[in-house]
Amino acid sequence: MSVERDLVRKKIKEFKLRIGELEETLEGS
């Protein structure tokens, strides 16, 4: 139960979400 690992996982999730949004906007244009 490492706090650092939790933070890294959250950052990776946010990063993937942001990339997904970027791909959607690129496809929509």
Buried (B, 14 or more C-beta within 10 A) or exposed (E): EEEEEEEEEEEEEEEEEEEEEEEEEEEEE
